[in-house]
């Protein structure tokens, strides 16, 4: 299975997406595909994001402003989750006594 898709692949895969919508989503940077010599190159994460954009715009009738707000919040949530994973991994590497103190402080907070 490939993780790189052309514009044609995207429009075929995301069945609710029109080429015009795809172009607009790129123009307003709701999706940011890579570029190569033949045009845009999309990844699986772009496909998932486009599916979400179609759901939000078509099912919930969100306009571009609403889409930008919701997608920005989702991006912030993903970044915060990644930060938490990184902190948990760092705490997990601490010596047992220090790890216990950190965990106790976290419970108090």
Protein Blocks (a to p, Z undefined) as FASTA:
>chain_A
ZZbdcfklmmmmmmmbcfklmmmmmmnopaccdddfkbccddfklmmmmmmmmmmmmmno
pafklmmmmmmmmmmmmmmmmmmmmmmmmmmmpcfklmmmmmmmmmmZZ
